[in-house]
Structures are given as C-alpha cells and as structure tokens.
Amino acid sequence: RTFYKTIQKLEIQHVRKYSMNLMMDRVANNTAKATFKQSSKVTSESNFKEKYITNLYKEEIKIKNITVNETSLEIQWFIDNEASTKHVDFFWLRDHCPSGYDFNSGQKMVRIHEIADDLKPIEVTYDHHTLTIKWSDKHTSQFTLTWLAKHLQTPKDIRKNMHTWTKNTLELNTHDHEAYMNDDQVLFSALQDLNKWGITKLENAKVSNPETIQRVVERISYLRNSIYGETWEVKYDPSAINIAYSNVEINYHQDLCYYDAPPGLQMLHCIDVSPNGGESFFCDLFQVAKDFQREHPEAFHVLATIPISFHNGSLDGDHVAYYRTMFNVKHDMLLEIFYSPYWEGPFHFVDAQQARTFYDAYRLWSHYVQKDEYRVEFLLYPGETIMFNNRRLGHARRTFDPKFARHLQGVYCDLDEFANKYQQLRRQHGGPPLLHLGNASHLDVPENLDLIKRL
C-alpha cells in the first residue's frame, strides 16, 4: 500500500500530462478529420520509467526482433524468459494508439473509417519499455511493452485463469462483518476471494435486520432487482409459490436462469437457524464441467449444442422464460453454465431421437455433478452472510424441520458492478487481475488511460 501511495506522489511530480485536444479541420470534401496534440514533456521521464513504471508489473519483457510484414508487425519477444511470437495487425495498433483515448473519460476517439486504407509503418523502434511506430499518415503511436503483452493475449490465454476447485482444494475464507463494512482493505480481501474462489463468508454481524444485507451489497454497488424484489425472505411458508420457501431439500441450481442476464453475486444473511437440517452446500460447476468434458466429451457437446428452456411460472401471475444451452461454448472455451433443474420449462426437440440424445447426456451430467468430491457443505449461523458467484457455483440446501424458524435474507448484485468495484480497489491497493467470472465476456479491464497518465 505504501509503495502505491509513493507511486501516486511520483506521478504527480513527474508524469507527463496529455492534453487531448480534438481539432476538427475541414477539408475540401467537407469531411472532418481528427488530430490530437500532446504537450508538457518532463525532463526525467526516462529515469522515472526505468525506476518506477516497470515495478508496477510483474512481467519482464524483452523484444528480440520486429519484422514489418505486409499487413502486420511480427514481434518476437521474451515474457518472463519465455519466448513467443505475436503477429499484430497495423489497423489494430493504429486503432488502439494510447493518444486516441480521451484523457478524462478514457473513451476511444479514433474513428476507424478515417484511417487510410494503405496505412503502413514508416519507422518502428523500441527500447526496454516502449514500442514506437511512425505511420504513413504522419501519426506516431507509442505503446508500453507491458500494455502490449497484456492485451495481445488471446481470450483462451485469459480464460485459463479461472481458479476452479473441488472439496479438497477450496479455501473458504471468513471475514469479520464490521471490518468488511468499515475497512476497504477487508472489503477488497473479500472481493479477491469471490474473484478467485467464487465464494466467501462474513461473520459476527452485530445486528441482523432487513438493512443488514442491503448494506453488505451496497459496499459493492446497488442491489439487483428481480420479480422477487430487491431483497427477499427465505423462510418456511406452507403454501410457498417458490420451493426455496418450503422445507424440502433443494439440489444444485443457479438462480434466475430464466432471465436474459441472471444475477451475478448472491448473498444470503442468516437471521435464524434450524437445529435440525437446513445445511447449505455448494459446488464449482466449472470444475465439474471441466472434468465432465474430459471424461464424456460427446455428452458435453450435446449439452453445449441443444438448447432447453428455463421458466418461472407461478400462481401469482409472474411468467419469465428463456431458451439457451446449458453450456455456452465459443471457440472451444466454456464461457457460461446455466443449470437450474427446478426452473426448467418443457423442452422442444426436433424429434424423439434428438430428445433421447439430449436426455442420455443430461442424465449423465446430473449423476456426475452429485459426486462427493465436488461438494462443500456447512450450516449458516445467525450473524453470518454467505457471498457467492451465482454464475459459477451451484448452490443447494438440505431439508429441515419446519417447526424451527430457519430464516435467511437474500440479495443479488450484478457481476458488472462487482468487476467495477474490484478494479477500483485493485488500482488503490494492488492485487491479482480480474479473472473469468462465469459470464460471456469478462476480460481484465484495459488500462489504456492509466498508461497515458503514467507516460
């Protein structure tokens, strides 16, 4: 923390500030072209970069050679002493030039249609930290090697970062409720658990009332609303219109798979506990799916290909439905899982043969996910809150004696808001990058704006 505070002070003293003044020049055909101006160089820039900028990154990057091809640069380099080669398109480099981002908002101002069709690099130079390209349109682009190394990863390289777990490998960490509410470092520690493991726990809440769980989620962002409201009470109701409000055992599922965008984080705060049953249990569905795909590739392919329906049709009139595959796979990457047997609607198949093909695969998966090696089970006690990633984990509950007042309060929070808060705190305190969270497209947030400020 002290190191990052020192960096912030040095930035104020040494970092060159860019004024991104958009100047519109009228040309003969009445089209507008944008040019950007840079200003205010600092005398100690190279020394500052050498001493401090590289320390912000773990990777050691050295360029061996750069070759200019017909439409791309071929970059041969070493990242942490591991050799690799990247072919980078000219338009990609010109489109992502750091000077093309608005200084205040970080939004990209380049209009790709205004870049010349015959764009070519006139001169390419590099040093230990920076790649500089002078273009045929008289623009100059300057990239730090760390930025290039980060953003030239393929999606598959980044998706591998998800840290999946089994019962024997999960580290279920617990954080003090009051510290979470009042100390940003404790908050960030809890968010790091959610980022890595998809689950964490709070304990020792001094007060348990409807506002307790609201304040927990508001430390991250606003509450996600649904047909159940912003908050909901999970307690026994003999005429329950949702089985969550009954006392029967509920097996693994994810909430609201019948929504276009199911909620990301789910938080359950315990008000009262039944002494006879009601334990919660969880599994990492991505770990299960990874093993299932390795052992049963054909069944996995079926569940990633044939769509099914999810719906919520209740007696009070709500009816929400959505059609999707159980596994969302693109370019051989498992991006999303939608598993919610209790809220499946009637499936629609082409014919009986397709139905049997699906059910053979589905039954195999349904048996597979029950393996004890994936299950983590515990009882929530009053004053405790379990926080978990609904898009990644399956959650479940044992049956309990309805004579005892088992009572939980629940809320949702979108993954986008979680990711935003995580990145804010990461910039302040340092920490691991944001991993794949189980939604369709969530890579680490680009840091173009930061690089402009640092240089």
C-alpha positions in Angstrom: 0.0 0.0 0.0 2.8 2.4 0.9 4.5 1.6 -2.4 1.4 2.5 -4.4 1.0 5.7 -2.5 4.6 6.6 -3.3 3.9 5.9 -7.0 0.9 8.2 -6.9 3.0 11.0 -5.5 5.7 10.4 -8.1 3.1 10.5 -10.8 2.0 13.9 -9.7 5.6 15.2 -9.8 6.9 13.5 -12.9 4.3 12.1 -15.2 3.7 13.9 -18.5 0.2 15.2 -18.9 -1.5 14.8 -22.2 -4.0 17.4 -23.4 -6.2 15.5 -25.9 -7.5 18.5 -27.8 -9.7 17.3 -30.7 -9.1 19.7 -33.6 -11.6 19.5 -36.4 -10.1 20.5 -39.8 -12.5 21.0 -42.7 -11.2 19.6 -45.9 -12.3 20.1 -49.5 -14.9 17.4 -49.4 -16.4 18.6 -46.2 -15.3 15.6 -44.1 -13.8 16.0 -40.7 -10.5 14.6 -39.6 -9.3 14.4 -36.0 -5.8 15.2 -34.9 -4.5 15.1 -31.4 -1.9 17.2 -29.7 0.5 16.2 -26.9 2.2 18.6 -24.6 4.2 19.1 -21.4 7.2 16.7 -21.5 9.1 16.1 -18.4 12.8 16.1 -18.1 13.1 13.0 -16.0 10.7 10.8 -18.0 13.1 8.1 -19.0 14.6 7.9 -15.5 11.1 7.7 -14.0 10.0 4.9 -16.3 13.2 3.0 -15.7 12.9 3.2 -11.9 9.2 3.1 -11.2 6.9 2.2 -14.1 8.3 -1.3 -14.7 7.9 -2.0 -11.0 4.2 -1.8 -11.4 4.2 -5.0 -13.4 5.4 -8.5 -12.7 6.4 -9.5 -16.2 9.9 -8.9 -17.6 9.5 -8.3 -21.3 12.4 -8.1 -23.8 11.9 -7.7 -27.6 14.2 -9.9 -29.7 13.2 -8.7 -33.1 10.4 -7.0 -35.0 9.7 -7.7 -38.7 7.4 -5.5 -40.8 5.2 -7.7 -42.9 2.6 -6.8 -45.5 -0.3 -6.0 -43.0 1.2 -6.7 -39.6 4.2 -6.5 -37.3 5.8 -9.8 -36.3 7.0 -9.3 -32.7 9.4 -11.9 -31.3 9.9 -11.4 -27.6 10.5 -12.9 -24.2 8.0 -12.6 -21.4 9.5 -13.8 -18.1 12.2 -15.6 -20.2 9.5 -17.5 -22.2 9.9 -16.9 -26.0 6.8 -16.2 -28.1 5.8 -14.5 -31.4 2.9 -12.2 -32.0 1.6 -11.0 -35.3 -0.1 -7.7 -34.8 -2.3 -6.1 -37.5 -1.5 -2.5 -38.5 -5.1 -1.3 -38.0 -5.2 -2.9 -34.5 -2.1 -0.9 -33.5 -3.4 2.3 -35.1 -6.9 1.8 -33.7 -5.6 1.3 -30.1 -3.0 4.0 -30.1 -2.9 5.4 -26.5 -3.1 9.0 -27.8 -6.5 8.2 -29.3 -8.2 7.9 -25.9 -9.8 10.9 -24.3 -7.8 11.8 -21.2 -10.7 12.5 -18.9 -13.1 9.7 -19.8 -10.8 7.0 -21.2 -13.1 6.6 -24.2 -11.7 5.8 -27.6 -11.9 8.8 -30.0 -10.4 7.1 -33.1 -12.8 6.7 -36.0 -11.6 3.7 -37.9 -13.1 4.7 -41.2 -10.9 7.8 -41.2 -7.6 5.8 -41.1 -6.1 5.5 -44.6 -6.7 2.2 -46.4 -3.0 2.0 -47.3 -1.8 2.5 -43.7 1.9 1.4 -43.3 4.6 1.9 -40.6 7.4 4.2 -41.8 9.6 3.6 -38.9 9.5 1.1 -36.0 11.7 1.5 -32.9 11.8 0.0 -29.4 13.7 0.0 -26.2 13.3 -1.8 -22.9 9.9 -0.3 -22.2 8.3 1.1 -25.3 7.4 0.4 -28.9 7.2 3.5 -31.1 5.6 3.4 -34.6 5.7 6.3 -37.1 2.9 5.8 -39.5 2.4 6.7 -43.2 -0.4 9.1 -42.2 2.2 11.1 -40.1 0.8 9.9 -36.8 3.1 8.5 -34.1 2.0 5.7 -31.8 3.8 4.8 -28.6 3.0 1.6 -26.6 4.5 0.3 -23.4 5.6 -3.3 -23.8 3.6 -4.3 -20.7 0.4 -3.0 -22.2 1.0 -4.9 -25.5 1.9 -8.1 -23.6 -1.3 -7.9 -21.6 -3.7 -7.1 -24.5 -2.2 -9.3 -27.1 -3.2 -12.4 -25.1 -5.9 -14.5 -26.7 -9.2 -14.9 -24.9 -8.2 -18.5 -24.3 -5.0 -17.4 -22.6 -7.0 -15.3 -20.2 -9.9 -17.8 -19.6 -7.4 -20.3 -18.3 -7.0 -18.0 -15.3 -10.2 -19.2 -13.6 -9.2 -20.9 -10.4 -11.7 -23.8 -10.1 -11.9 -26.0 -7.0 -13.0 -29.3 -5.5 -13.9 -30.1 -1.9 -10.3 -30.7 -1.0 -8.8 -27.6 -2.7 -11.3 -24.8 -1.8 -10.2 -22.2 0.7 -13.4 -20.9 2.2 -12.2 -17.7 3.9 -14.2 -15.8 6.5 -14.1 -12.0 7.2 -15.4 -10.0 10.1 -18.7 -8.3 9.2 -17.9 -5.0 10.9 -14.4 -4.9 9.3 -15.9 -5.6 5.9 -18.3 -2.7 6.4 -15.7 -0.1 7.5 -12.3 -1.1 6.0 -11.7 -1.1 2.3 -8.8 -3.5 2.6 -11.0 -6.1 4.2 -13.7 -5.4 1.5 -11.1 -6.0 -1.2 -9.9 -9.1 0.5 -13.4 -10.5 0.4 -13.7 -9.5 -3.3 -10.5 -11.2 -4.0 -12.0 -14.4 -2.6 -15.0 -14.0 -4.8 -12.7 -13.4 -7.8 -10.6 -16.5 -7.1 -12.9 -19.0 -5.4 -16.4 -17.6 -6.2 -17.4 -17.8 -2.6 -16.6 -16.2 0.8 -18.2 -15.7 4.2 -18.8 -12.8 6.7 -19.4 -13.4 10.4 -20.2 -11.6 13.6 -22.8 -9.1 12.4 -23.9 -7.2 15.5 -27.4 -6.5 14.2 -29.5 -8.7 11.9 -32.3 -6.8 10.3 -33.5 -6.1 6.7 -31.0 -3.4 6.3 -28.0 -5.6 7.3 -27.9 -7.5 4.0 -28.6 -4.3 2.0 -25.6 -2.6 3.5 -23.4 -5.6 2.7 -24.2 -5.4 -1.0 -24.1 -1.6 -1.1 -20.4 -1.8 -0.1 -20.0 -3.1 -3.7 -22.8 -1.4 -5.6 -26.6 -1.1 -5.8 -29.0 -4.0 -5.3 -30.1 -6.0 -8.3 -33.9 -6.1 -8.6 -36.0 -9.0 -9.8 -39.5 -10.4 -9.7 -38.8 -11.1 -6.0 -37.9 -7.5 -5.2 -34.5 -6.0 -4.2 -34.4 -8.3 -1.1 -36.3 -11.4 -0.2 -37.0 -13.5 2.9 -36.1 -17.2 2.7 -38.3 -18.8 5.4 -40.8 -21.6 5.7 -44.2 -21.0 4.1 -46.6 -24.0 3.9 -48.2 -22.6 0.8 -44.9 -21.4 -0.9 -45.1 -20.4 -4.5 -41.3 -21.0 -4.7 -39.7 -24.2 -3.4 -37.0 -22.0 -1.8 -39.7 -21.0 0.8 -40.6 -24.7 1.5 -38.6 -27.1 3.7 -37.8 -29.7 1.1 -34.3 -30.4 0.0 -33.2 -28.4 -3.0 -30.3 -29.8 -5.0 -27.7 -27.9 -7.1 -29.0 -25.0 -9.1 -28.3 -21.4 -10.2 -30.9 -18.7 -9.6 -32.9 -17.0 -12.3 -31.6 -18.9 -15.4 -34.9 -17.8 -17.0 -33.6 -14.2 -17.1 -31.6 -12.9 -20.1 -28.8 -11.9 -17.7 -29.1 -14.0 -14.5 -27.7 -12.2 -11.4 -24.0 -12.5 -10.7 -23.4 -12.3 -6.9 -25.9 -13.7 -4.5 -25.7 -13.0 -0.7 -27.6 -14.8 2.0 -27.7 -13.4 5.5 -28.7 -15.8 8.4 -31.3 -14.4 10.8 -32.3 -17.7 12.4 -31.2 -21.3 12.1 -32.9 -24.7 12.4 -31.2 -27.1 14.7 -32.4 -30.0 12.6 -31.2 -29.7 9.0 -31.1 -26.8 6.6 -27.3 -27.1 5.8 -26.1 -25.3 2.6 -23.9 -27.0 0.1 -22.0 -25.7 -2.9 -20.0 -26.9 -5.9 -17.9 -25.2 -8.5 -19.8 -26.0 -11.7 -16.9 -25.0 -13.9 -14.7 -27.6 -12.2 -17.4 -30.2 -12.6 -17.9 -29.3 -16.3 -14.2 -29.3 -17.0 -13.9 -32.9 -15.7 -17.1 -33.9 -17.3 -15.9 -32.6 -20.7 -12.7 -34.6 -20.3 -14.4 -37.8 -19.4 -17.6 -37.5 -21.5 -16.8 -35.2 -24.5 -19.7 -36.3 -26.6 -22.2 -35.7 -23.8 -20.7 -32.4 -23.1 -21.0 -31.4 -26.8 -24.7 -32.4 -26.7 -25.4 -30.1 -23.7 -23.5 -27.3 -25.4 -25.5 -27.7 -28.6 -29.1 -28.4 -27.9 -31.0 -25.5 -26.3 -33.5 -26.0 -23.5 -36.0 -23.7 -21.8 -35.9 -22.2 -18.3 -39.0 -20.5 -16.9 -40.7 -19.2 -13.8 -44.4 -19.7 -14.0 -46.0 -19.0 -10.6 -49.6 -18.8 -9.3 -49.3 -15.1 -8.7 -49.0 -14.4 -12.4 -45.3 -14.0 -13.0 -44.0 -15.8 -16.0 -40.5 -15.3 -17.3 -38.9 -17.7 -19.8 -35.6 -18.0 -21.7 -34.1 -20.5 -24.2 -30.4 -21.4 -24.0 -27.9 -24.2 -23.9 -26.7 -25.5 -20.6 -23.1 -24.9 -21.6 -22.2 -21.7 -23.6 -19.1 -22.7 -25.5 -17.3 -20.4 -28.1 -14.0 -21.2 -29.8 -13.6 -24.3 -27.5 -13.9 -22.1 -24.4 -16.6 -22.7 -21.8 -17.9 -19.3 -21.0 -21.1 -19.8 -19.2 -23.1 -22.5 -17.4 -26.9 -22.5 -16.9 -28.0 -25.3 -14.6 -31.4 -25.0 -12.8 -33.4 -28.2 -12.9 -36.3 -26.8 -10.8 -36.9 -24.0 -13.2 -36.8 -25.8 -16.4 -39.7 -25.5 -18.8 -40.9 -28.0 -21.3 -38.1 -28.8 -23.7 -38.7 -28.5 -27.5 -36.9 -31.0 -29.7 -36.8 -31.7 -33.4 -37.8 -35.3 -32.9 -37.8 -38.2 -30.4 -34.2 -39.2 -31.4 -32.9 -35.7 -30.5 -34.8 -35.9 -27.2 -33.2 -39.2 -26.4 -29.8 -37.9 -27.3 -30.2 -34.9 -25.0 -31.6 -37.0 -22.1 -28.8 -39.5 -22.3 -26.3 -36.6 -21.9 -28.3 -34.8 -19.3 -28.8 -37.8 -17.1 -25.1 -38.5 -17.3 -24.3 -34.9 -16.2 -27.0 -35.0 -13.5 -25.3 -38.1 -11.9 -21.8 -36.6 -12.4 -22.5 -33.3 -10.6 -23.6 -35.2 -7.4 -20.1 -36.6 -6.8 -19.0 -36.0 -3.2 -15.6 -34.7 -4.3 -17.2 -31.5 -5.5 -19.5 -30.8 -2.5 -18.7 -28.3 0.2 -21.3 -28.3 3.0 -21.9 -26.3 6.1 -24.5 -24.7 8.3 -25.0 -20.9 8.4 -25.5 -19.4 11.8 -27.2 -16.1 12.8 -25.0 -13.1 12.0 -23.2 -14.9 9.1 -23.5 -14.0 5.4 -22.5 -16.3 2.6 -21.5 -14.5 -0.6 -21.1 -16.4 -3.8 -21.0 -16.2 -7.6 -24.3 -17.4 -8.9 -23.0 -17.6 -12.5 -20.2 -20.0 -11.4 -21.4 -22.1 -8.4 -24.3 -24.4 -7.9 -25.9 -24.0 -4.5 -28.3 -26.3 -2.6 -29.9 -26.9 0.8 -30.8 -29.9 3.0 -34.3 -30.4 4.2 -35.1 -29.0 7.6 -37.8 -29.3 10.4 -40.4 -26.6 9.6 -41.2 -26.4 13.3 -38.0 -24.4 13.7 -37.7 -20.9 12.3 -34.9 -21.1 9.6 -34.7 -17.6 8.2 -32.3 -16.1 5.6 -32.4 -12.8 3.8 -31.2 -12.6 0.2 -30.0 -10.1 -2.3 -28.4 -10.0 -5.7 -25.6 -7.9 -7.3 -24.6 -7.8 -11.0 -21.2 -9.1 -12.0 -20.5 -5.9 -13.9 -20.8 -3.9 -10.7 -18.6 -6.4 -8.8 -16.0 -6.1 -11.6 -16.1 -2.3 -11.5 -15.6 -2.2 -7.7 -12.9 -4.8 -7.8 -10.9 -2.8 -10.4 -11.3 0.4 -8.4 -9.9 -1.2 -5.2 -7.2 -3.0 -7.2 -5.9 0.3 -8.5 -5.7 1.6 -5.0 -4.3 -1.4 -3.2 -2.7 -3.6 -5.9 -3.7 -7.2 -6.3 -4.3 -10.0 -8.8 -6.1 -9.3 -12.0 -9.8 -9.9 -12.5 -10.4 -13.5 -13.7 -13.1 -15.0 -15.8 -16.3 -14.7 -13.6 -18.5 -17.1 -15.5 -20.3 -14.7 -17.8 -20.0 -14.5 -21.6 -17.2 -11.9 -21.9 -15.3 -10.6 -19.0 -11.6 -10.0 -19.5 -9.4 -7.7 -17.3 -10.3 -4.0 -17.7 -7.9 -2.3 -20.2 -5.6 0.2 -18.6 -5.0 2.5 -21.6 -6.0 5.6 -19.6 -3.5 4.7 -16.8 -0.7 4.2 -19.3 -1.4 7.7 -20.8 -1.2 9.2 -17.4 1.9 7.3 -16.4 3.9 8.2 -19.5 
